[in-house]
């Protein structure tokens, strides 16, 4: 019998548990009742970027990306934002192009090519176990 399978099996079980907790919508918590949020992500306040909309995000992609964000952050998305439609938006930081899925928080869904204000994910100030997802709005932007 090879050694090392015990550690592999334990890691597999831990990853399955994390995935199950994220899928259930429950926040990760310690016995003290405090959430176990990643210390660097999400931040307390959003960063803002000018972004170009590619188009609407599919429901499957939204579900997949939300699950990844919840596992990465150790929290769950704020329920206030679950029903918002999502778009794929591109933005540039320090000369590097990025894309993300963002909730449309005001008005109609922006058209492909439209420039919007993109706000990064951040901690929900009302619930430290949850986060506000990436969002787009037309505030301060010209189409």
N, CA, C and O of each residue as an XYZ file, in Angstrom:
572
protein
N       0.832     -1.182      0.000
C       0.000      0.000      0.000
C       0.881      1.252      0.000
O       1.802      1.380      0.807
N       0.585      2.152     -0.903
C       1.374      3.374     -1.006
C       1.000      4.337      0.104
O      -0.156      4.432      0.516
N       2.017      5.048      0.574
C       1.771      6.094      1.571
C       1.338      7.358      0.846
O       1.658      7.538     -0.330
N       0.630      8.215      1.518
C       0.214      9.480      0.928
C      -1.248      9.507      0.523
O      -1.813     10.584      0.334
N      -1.873      8.344      0.386
C      -3.287      8.325      0.025
C      -4.143      8.945      1.120
O      -5.184      9.535      0.831
N      -3.721      8.821      2.360
C      -4.487      9.396      3.465
C      -4.601     10.903      3.342
O      -5.678     11.465      3.541
N      -3.492     11.563      3.013
C      -3.506     13.014      2.847
C      -4.346     13.412      1.636
O      -5.084     14.396      1.687
N      -4.234     12.655      0.553
C      -5.007     12.945     -0.650
C      -6.499     12.811     -0.370
O      -7.298     13.658     -0.772
N      -6.862     11.736      0.326
C      -8.271     11.519      0.649
C      -8.795     12.617      1.566
O      -9.919     13.089      1.391
N      -7.993     13.025      2.536
C      -8.399     14.086      3.460
C      -8.596     15.408      2.714
O      -9.556     16.133      2.979
N      -7.694     15.723      1.784
C      -7.826     16.933      0.992
C      -9.092     16.875      0.141
O      -9.815     17.865      0.029
N      -9.359     15.716     -0.458
C     -10.563     15.544     -1.270
C     -11.817     15.771     -0.434
O     -12.737     16.462     -0.872
N     -11.864     15.199      0.759
C     -13.023     15.359      1.643
C     -13.185     16.828      2.046
O     -14.305     17.338      2.083
N     -12.085     17.501      2.346
C     -12.151     18.914      2.733
C     -12.681     19.769      1.584
O     -13.511     20.652      1.800
N     -12.208     19.514      0.373
C     -12.689     20.275     -0.782
C     -14.161     20.009     -1.046
O     -14.907     20.925     -1.393
N     -14.584     18.757     -0.885
C     -16.003     18.434     -1.066
C     -16.860     19.151     -0.028
O     -17.946     19.635     -0.346
N     -16.378     19.220      1.211
C     -17.107     19.909      2.276
C     -17.227     21.400      1.977
O     -18.298     21.984      2.142
N     -16.135     22.011      1.540
C     -16.171     23.438      1.191
C     -17.161     23.672      0.061
O     -17.961     24.605      0.120
N     -17.113     22.835     -0.968
C     -18.032     22.985     -2.095
C     -19.481     22.812     -1.653
O     -20.356     23.553     -2.100
N     -19.744     21.832     -0.771
C     -21.106     21.605     -0.292
C     -21.609     22.798      0.526
O     -22.762     23.206      0.382
N     -20.754     23.351      1.376
C     -21.149     24.519      2.162
C     -21.435     25.715      1.267
O     -22.406     26.439      1.483
N     -20.588     25.923      0.261
C     -20.803     27.041     -0.659
C     -22.098     26.851     -1.441
O     -22.851     27.804     -1.644
N     -22.353     25.631     -1.874
C     -23.567     25.361     -2.651
C     -24.825     25.511     -1.808
O     -25.886     25.849     -2.334
N     -24.722     25.265     -0.513
C     -25.892     25.358      0.352
C     -26.281     26.792      0.658
O     -27.385     27.052      1.137
N     -25.369     27.734      0.382
C     -25.650     29.135      0.671
C     -25.325     29.518      2.106
O     -25.572     30.652      2.516
N     -24.783     28.599      2.860
C     -24.418     28.882      4.235
C     -23.052     29.548      4.279
O     -22.163     29.199      3.502
N     -22.881     30.494      5.175
C     -21.595     31.155      5.334
C     -20.650     30.231      6.092
O     -21.089     29.454      6.940
N     -19.375     30.311      5.795
C     -18.384     29.553      6.528
C     -18.224     30.223      7.884
O     -18.077     31.444      7.945
N     -18.247     29.469      8.961
C     -18.178     30.077     10.285
C     -17.294     29.267     11.217
O     -17.168     28.051     11.074
N     -16.699     29.939     12.151
C     -15.954     29.293     13.221
C     -16.911     28.998     14.364
O     -18.052     29.460     14.358
N     -16.449     28.228     15.350
C     -17.288     27.946     16.513
C     -17.688     29.219     17.241
O     -18.726     29.255     17.902
N     -16.872     30.267     17.125
C     -17.175     31.532     17.790
C     -18.306     32.280     17.092
O     -18.773     33.305     17.589
N     -18.753     31.767     15.931
C     -19.825     32.433     15.198
C     -19.333     33.458     14.198
O     -20.135     34.054     13.479
N     -18.019     33.677     14.138
C     -17.458     34.636     13.187
C     -17.222     33.965     11.850
O     -16.884     32.782     11.800
N     -17.392     34.689     10.789
C     -17.178     34.158      9.445
C     -15.694     34.005      9.165
O     -14.860     34.695      9.751
N     -15.389     33.110      8.281
C     -14.012     32.909      7.860
C     -13.876     33.475      6.447
O     -13.817     32.728      5.470
N     -13.828     34.802      6.353
C     -13.656     35.450      5.058
C     -12.172     35.618      4.784
O     -11.386     35.879      5.694
N     -11.802     35.467      3.530
C     -10.442     35.700      3.116
C     -10.082     37.132      3.525
O     -10.836     38.061      3.237
N      -8.957     37.315      4.182
C      -8.580     38.627      4.722
C      -8.384     39.688      3.639
O      -8.551     40.877      3.911
N      -8.032     39.281      2.415
C      -7.787     40.259      1.355
C      -8.948     40.382      0.383
O      -9.023     41.359     -0.361
N      -9.849     39.420      0.373
C     -10.910     39.427     -0.634
C     -12.171     38.870     -0.008
O     -12.152     37.718      0.426
N     -13.219     39.579      0.064
C     -13.429     40.880     -0.555
C     -13.010     42.030      0.361
O     -13.023     41.892      1.584
N     -12.639     43.158     -0.234
C     -12.267     44.318      0.571
C     -13.495     44.982      1.198
O     -14.631     44.615      0.897
N     -13.258     45.946      2.057
C     -14.355     46.648      2.728
C     -15.093     47.602      1.798
O     -16.285     47.844      1.989
N     -14.409     48.149      0.793
C     -15.003     49.096     -0.148
C     -14.690     48.655     -1.576
O     -13.645     48.051     -1.818
N     -15.583     48.951     -2.527
C     -15.303     48.558     -3.913
C     -14.294     49.478     -4.589
O     -14.158     50.649     -4.235
N     -13.596     48.922     -5.564
C     -12.777     49.723     -6.476
C     -13.649     49.975     -7.704
O     -14.482     49.138     -8.052
N     -13.466     51.115     -8.359
C     -14.288     51.461     -9.526
C     -13.416     51.547    -10.779
O     -12.285     52.032    -10.747
N     -13.985     51.058    -11.885
C     -13.297     51.048    -13.165
C     -14.286     51.405    -14.263
O     -15.479     51.126    -14.146
N     -13.793     52.021    -15.325
C     -14.597     52.169    -16.539
C     -14.484     50.831    -17.257
O     -13.387     50.292    -17.401
N     -15.608     50.296    -17.705
C     -15.604     48.981    -18.338
C     -16.469     49.000    -19.588
O     -17.379     49.818    -19.720
N     -16.170     48.087    -20.501
C     -16.955     47.932    -21.725
C     -17.720     46.619    -21.626
O     -17.142     45.571    -21.337
N     -19.021     46.689    -21.870
C     -19.879     45.515    -21.786
C     -19.715     44.659    -23.039
O     -19.760     45.168    -24.160
N     -19.523     43.353    -22.839
C     -19.470     42.422    -23.966
C     -20.873     41.947    -24.315
O     -21.212     41.793    -25.489
N     -21.683     41.717    -23.294
C     -23.042     41.244    -23.495
C     -23.541     40.538    -22.248
O     -22.840     40.486    -21.237
N     -24.754     39.991    -22.315
C     -25.306     39.309    -21.144
C     -24.539     38.027    -20.833
O     -24.000     37.378    -21.729
N     -24.502     37.676    -19.556
C     -23.877     36.424    -19.113
C     -24.956     35.354    -19.030
O     -26.085     35.634    -18.627
N     -24.610     34.139    -19.407
C     -25.583     33.046    -19.350
C     -25.839     32.652    -17.896
O     -24.955     32.801    -17.053
N     -27.039     32.151    -17.592
C     -27.336     31.716    -16.226
C     -26.355     30.655    -15.717
O     -25.992     30.671    -14.541
N     -25.926     29.743    -16.578
C     -24.967     28.716    -16.156
C     -23.627     29.328    -15.777
O     -23.007     28.918    -14.795
N     -23.173     30.321    -16.565
C     -21.902     30.965    -16.264
C     -22.004     31.788    -14.979
O     -21.059     31.823    -14.192
N     -23.132     32.442    -14.765
C     -23.337     33.205    -13.528
C     -23.275     32.268    -12.329
O     -22.619     32.571    -11.333
N     -23.946     31.149    -12.422
C     -23.962     30.167    -11.332
C     -22.546     29.652    -11.051
O     -22.128     29.553     -9.898
N     -21.819     29.327    -12.118
C     -20.461     28.797    -11.971
C     -19.528     29.834    -11.356
O     -18.783     29.521    -10.427
N     -19.561     31.061    -11.863
C     -18.686     32.107    -11.354
C     -19.036     32.504     -9.914
O     -18.145     32.803     -9.119
N     -20.329     32.506     -9.579
C     -20.743     32.824     -8.207
C     -20.222     31.765     -7.245
O     -19.747     32.092     -6.158
N     -20.309     30.512     -7.635
C     -19.804     29.425     -6.788
C     -18.299     29.574     -6.561
O     -17.817     29.392     -5.443
N     -17.562     29.903     -7.617
C     -16.119     30.115     -7.488
C     -15.833     31.284     -6.545
O     -14.949     31.187     -5.694
N     -16.574     32.392     -6.687
C     -16.371     33.562     -5.825
C     -16.670     33.223     -4.368
O     -15.953     33.663     -3.470
N     -17.716     32.449     -4.130
C     -18.058     32.079     -2.755
C     -16.991     31.181     -2.137
O     -16.667     31.325     -0.958
N     -16.451     30.271     -2.910
C     -15.375     29.418     -2.397
C     -14.127     30.257     -2.151
O     -13.463     30.099     -1.127
N     -13.807     31.144     -3.084
C     -12.605     31.984     -2.963
C     -12.681     32.927     -1.764
O     -11.698     33.093     -1.042
N     -13.840     33.540     -1.552
C     -13.966     34.526     -0.479
C     -14.273     33.900      0.875
O     -13.972     34.492      1.912
N     -14.864     32.716      0.879
C     -15.270     32.111      2.136
C     -16.585     32.670      2.650
O     -16.928     32.466      3.814
N     -17.315     33.358      1.818
C     -18.617     33.913      2.191
C     -19.621     33.631      1.092
O     -19.321     32.920      0.133
N     -20.800     34.184      1.229
C     -21.830     34.010      0.212
C     -22.245     35.369     -0.331
O     -22.096     36.396      0.330
N     -22.767     35.348     -1.547
C     -23.213     36.588     -2.175
C     -24.437     37.115     -1.423
O     -25.276     36.334     -0.972
N     -24.536     38.423     -1.290
C     -25.676     39.041     -0.631
C     -26.963     38.662     -1.359
O     -27.028     38.790     -2.582
N     -27.984     38.202     -0.643
C     -29.222     37.800     -1.305
C     -29.904     38.942     -2.056
O     -30.697     38.689     -2.963
N     -29.612     40.181     -1.699
C     -30.193     41.331     -2.398
C     -29.764     41.393     -3.863
O     -30.434     42.034     -4.674
N     -28.660     40.739     -4.210
C     -28.101     40.844     -5.551
C     -28.292     39.589     -6.403
O     -27.926     39.585     -7.579
N     -28.852     38.540     -5.839
C     -28.983     37.267     -6.553
C     -29.844     37.391     -7.806
O     -29.513     36.795     -8.831
N     -30.922     38.136     -7.754
C     -31.870     38.200     -8.873
C     -31.486     39.201     -9.972
O     -32.108     39.201    -11.034
N     -30.482     40.049     -9.742
C     -30.106     41.023    -10.757
C     -29.565     40.323    -12.004
O     -28.865     39.315    -11.898
N     -29.893     40.861    -13.197
C     -29.297     40.293    -14.412
C     -27.790     40.552    -14.417
O     -27.316     41.488    -13.772
N     -27.048     39.729    -15.138
C     -25.590     39.845    -15.179
C     -25.106     40.076    -16.610
O     -25.694     39.595    -17.579
N     -24.009     40.834    -16.703
C     -23.336     41.048    -17.982
C     -21.858     40.705    -17.822
O     -21.324     40.667    -16.713
N     -21.222     40.461    -18.949
C     -19.774     40.284    -18.963
C     -19.175     41.642    -19.316
O     -19.571     42.265    -20.301
N     -18.223     42.096    -18.509
C     -17.612     43.412    -18.717
C     -16.089     43.278    -18.742
O     -15.511     42.492    -17.991
N     -15.449     44.060    -19.620
C     -13.998     44.092    -19.736
C     -13.488     45.418    -19.190
O     -14.100     46.465    -19.405
N     -12.354     45.365    -18.476
C     -11.747     46.573    -17.931
C     -10.240     46.390    -17.914
O      -9.737     45.272    -18.026
N      -9.525     47.498    -17.774
C      -8.059     47.468    -17.799
C      -7.526     48.021    -16.484
O      -7.960     49.071    -16.010
N      -6.573     47.291    -15.905
C      -5.879     47.729    -14.697
C      -4.382     47.610    -14.961
O      -3.885     46.529    -15.276
N      -3.669     48.723    -14.832
C      -2.217     48.743    -15.058
C      -1.834     48.130    -16.401
O      -0.848     47.398    -16.500
N      -2.615     48.432    -17.430
C      -2.319     47.961    -18.769
C      -2.708     46.517    -19.057
O      -2.468     46.021    -20.158
N      -3.305     45.838    -18.085
C      -3.703     44.442    -18.266
C      -5.227     44.374    -18.363
O      -5.939     44.920    -17.520
N      -5.713     43.698    -19.402
C      -7.153     43.564    -19.626
C      -7.719     42.429    -18.776
O      -7.122     41.358    -18.675
N      -8.868     42.676    -18.173
C      -9.558     41.691    -17.337
C     -11.022     41.633    -17.757
O     -11.539     42.561    -18.379
N     -11.680     40.534    -17.410
C     -13.126     40.456    -17.610
C     -13.759     39.881    -16.357
O     -13.118     39.160    -15.592
N     -15.021     40.208    -16.162
C     -15.756     39.687    -15.015
C     -17.239     39.668    -15.353
O     -17.683     40.283    -16.323
N     -17.979     38.960    -14.546
C     -19.429     38.980    -14.631
C     -19.906     39.934    -13.544
O     -19.465     39.853    -12.397
N     -20.813     40.843    -13.915
C     -21.264     41.860    -12.970
C     -22.784     41.999    -13.003
O     -23.415     41.867    -14.051
N     -23.355     42.268    -11.828
C     -24.796     42.487    -11.697
C     -25.150     43.884    -12.188
O     -24.455     44.853    -11.881
N     -26.224     43.980    -12.944
C     -26.706     45.272    -13.446
C     -27.629     45.846    -12.377
O     -28.719     45.324    -12.143
N     -27.187     46.925    -11.728
C     -27.926     47.446    -10.573
C     -28.837     48.628    -10.876
O     -29.579     49.074    -10.001
N     -28.793     49.141    -12.104
C     -29.722     50.223    -12.430
C     -30.112     50.177    -13.906
O     -29.275     49.944    -14.778
N     -31.369     50.399    -14.160
C     -31.862     50.484    -15.527
C     -31.842     49.186    -16.308
O     -31.763     48.090    -15.752
N     -31.917     49.356    -17.630
C     -31.915     48.215    -18.535
C     -30.523     47.605    -18.628
O     -29.531     48.216    -18.230
N     -30.469     46.389    -19.162
C     -29.189     45.726    -19.375
C     -28.415     46.513    -20.425
O     -28.937     46.764    -21.511
N     -27.177     46.909    -20.120
C     -26.393     47.669    -21.092
C     -26.152     46.857    -22.367
O     -26.047     45.631    -22.330
N     -26.068     47.558    -23.475
C     -25.830     46.919    -24.765
C     -24.339     46.606    -24.928
O     -23.497     47.269    -24.322
N     -24.011     45.598    -25.746
C     -22.601     45.316    -26.021
C     -21.896     46.567    -26.538
O     -22.426     47.275    -27.394
N     -20.711     46.835    -26.022
C     -19.930     48.009    -26.398
C     -20.179     49.220    -25.530
O     -19.416     50.184    -25.588
N     -21.228     49.196    -24.726
C     -21.537     50.342    -23.862
C     -20.507     50.435    -22.739
O     -20.070     49.423    -22.190
N     -20.126     51.677    -22.408
C     -19.187     51.942    -21.320
C     -19.989     52.158    -20.039
O     -20.941     52.937    -20.016
N     -19.597     51.465    -18.986
C     -20.311     51.519    -17.704
C     -19.319     51.708    -16.564
O     -18.110     51.558    -16.741
N     -19.851     52.040    -15.396
C     -19.059     52.091    -14.172
C     -19.090     50.692    -13.571
O     -20.164     50.164    -13.283
N     -17.929     50.094    -13.380
C     -17.799     48.754    -12.812
C     -17.271     48.881    -11.396
O     -16.224     49.489    -11.174
N     -17.985     48.312    -10.439
C     -17.550     48.316     -9.038
C     -17.168     46.896     -8.651
O     -17.919     45.954     -8.903
N     -16.005     46.745     -8.042
C     -15.523     45.420     -7.660
C     -16.325     44.837     -6.502
O     -17.069     45.541     -5.820
N     -16.158     43.563     -6.303
C     -16.765     42.849     -5.178
C     -16.251     43.459     -3.875
O     -15.090     43.862     -3.793
N     -17.118     43.529     -2.849
C     -16.702     44.025     -1.534
C     -17.595     43.434     -0.451
O     -18.664     42.896     -0.739
N     -17.149     43.539      0.790
C     -17.903     42.987      1.922
C     -19.245     43.692      2.073
O     -19.340     44.909      1.913
N     -20.263     42.927      2.376
C     -21.580     43.504      2.631
C     -21.521     44.180      3.997
O     -21.295     43.503      5.000
N     -21.716     45.495      4.066
C     -21.608     46.184      5.359
C     -22.675     45.756      6.361
O     -22.516     45.984      7.561
N     -23.763     45.137      5.888
C     -24.833     44.695      6.791
C     -24.632     43.276      7.304
O     -25.263     42.877      8.282
N     -23.757     42.507      6.652
C     -23.555     41.112      7.042
C     -22.122     40.697      6.707
O     -21.800     40.485      5.537
N     -21.267     40.580      7.708
C     -19.856     40.286      7.458
C     -19.605     38.898      6.868
O     -18.477     38.595      6.480
N     -20.629     38.054      6.793
C     -20.471     36.723      6.195
C     -20.818     36.724      4.710
O     -20.741     35.682      4.060
N     -21.194     37.865      4.173
C     -21.622     37.955      2.771
C     -20.833     39.045      2.046
O     -20.176     39.883      2.664
N     -20.920     39.004      0.719
C     -20.272     40.036     -0.083
C     -21.221     40.532     -1.165
O     -22.137     39.829     -1.591
N     -20.971     41.769     -1.595
C     -21.680     42.370     -2.722
C     -20.889     41.957     -3.962
O     -19.672     42.141     -3.990
N     -21.539     41.407     -4.982
C     -20.773     40.976     -6.160
C     -20.320     42.170     -7.001
O     -20.696     43.310     -6.727
N     -19.511     41.900     -8.022
C     -19.169     42.927     -8.996
C     -20.475     43.490     -9.541
O     -21.416     42.736     -9.789
N     -20.545     44.801     -9.730
C     -21.760     45.440    -10.239
C     -21.404     46.436    -11.338
O     -20.290     46.958    -11.390
N     -22.374     46.687    -12.211
C     -22.224     47.746    -13.219
C     -23.398     48.697    -13.094
O     -24.511     48.300    -12.750
N     -23.123     49.960    -13.380
C     -24.181     50.969    -13.417
C     -23.787     52.008    -14.456
O     -22.639     52.072    -14.894
N     -24.744     52.798    -14.830
C     -24.496     53.859    -15.808
C     -24.133     55.168    -15.117
O     -23.847     56.156    -15.793
N     -24.140     55.196    -13.815
C     -23.880     56.421    -13.053
C     -22.538     57.044    -13.456
O     -21.483     56.419    -13.345
N     -22.612     58.268    -13.917
C     -21.377     58.996    -14.254
C     -20.742     58.592    -15.567
O     -19.673     59.099    -15.906
N     -21.359     57.702    -16.315
C     -20.784     57.242    -17.577
C     -21.655     57.697    -18.734
O     -22.873     57.812    -18.596
N     -21.038     57.952    -19.858
C     -21.772     58.305    -21.069
C     -21.740     57.112    -22.009
O     -20.685     56.515    -22.230
N     -22.886     56.767    -22.558
C     -22.961     55.619    -23.465
C     -22.352     55.935    -24.808
O     -22.331     55.080    -25.693
